[in-house]
Amino acid sequence: MRFSKKAQDLPTTAMILLVLGFIALVVLVVIFQSKTGQVSSSLETCRTRGGSCVTVTDQNCFTGQGAQKRFNPYAGTESCQNVCSTSTSKKALLEGTDCELEGRSQVCCVG
């Protein structure tokens, strides 16, 4: 009894297709995860959270230098604690947004 050569090649072809499919799946997962990270970081902006960037004029309200510069409401005078408050409204201070990136002298006020 003779076996067909095509019948013997089927498992090899199936294995090659399986490996190629797995590689394609891995590539898609990597692309999806990188895009998801970009979307989530853009959702964390001050504006998308309903706030606005407010410039802080009192430089004593900040600690650190350059890229490590961070707003600290308790570092300076009372004006640091009330940076998001006006005579007519009191807004909440939201930390860790794009307003504070790159050492800018701004904070995010929401409300």
Buried (B, 14 or more C-beta within 10 A) or exposed (E): EEEEEEEEEEEEEEEEEEEEEEEEEEEEEEEEEEEEEEEEEEEEBBEEEEBBBBEBEBEEBBEEEEEEBBBEBEBBEEBBBEBBBEEEEEBEBBEEBBBBEEEBBBBBBBE
